[in-house]
Amino acid sequence: MQINVNCLSITRLGAVSRGTFTENEPLPKPLTSFDCGKKEMPNFSTDIKTSNLSTADGGQRYAFRTPQAAYELADFLAKSCMNHPLITLGLKELLLNAVEHGNLEIGFEEKSHLINTNTYLEELNSRLKKQLYAAREVVLEVTKKGKEFTFTIVDQGQGFDPAPFLNMASRPIKLTHGRGIALANEVCFEHLTYRGRGSIVECKAMSCNSL
């Protein structure tokens, strides 16, 4: 299946600020590019916890809760990758899925209903504040070997079967949502793998730096 990537656009439902998801608030300006070798952490404008990985190849770990943090991390990390517009799109889809479908447990059918009744943002805000979900975080680990970045995303949800969502052919164009994983798998990344019960996804991208 051939897809004209020039026709792709990133539709942002909104941004999270001060714990609230809104439709019109602009995202923060992109940060400087990511470098796995640097020990200094950037000053993110959202509540993102950062730490260095104690592995032979180094790397960094990010923990976050909100959609705005997902968008900000994707914008920041993709700047150091080849084909960074597509990597940005793919990371945003996967990170947002980890928040809303993983940690907040908003299922496909439920999201369809919320969108159709124009109550999606209200429910998202509500779940971000509920005790059941408030302590849950998405963890993103980034490592680099040679010129290849590996992004490993882990959520704290119940997991799911990713198989029906991996191919564009199985996701009708008329759907209001539910094509992000297929887009990430077939358009954005050359390698994408779900592990375990579906709460862990790994994808790879090539660095745009010469080192």
Buried (B, 14 or more C-beta within 10 A) or exposed (E): EEEEEEEEEEEBBBBBBEEBBBEEBEBBEEBEBBBBEEEEEBEBBBBBBBEEBEEEEBBBBBBBBBBBBBBBBBBBBBBBBBBBEBBBBBBBBBBBBBBBBBBBBBEBEEBBEBBEEEEBBEBBBEBBEEEEBEEBBBBBBBBBEEBEBBBBBBBBBEEBEBEEBBEBEEBEEEEEBBBBBBBBBBBBBEEBEBEEEBBBBBBBBBBBBEE
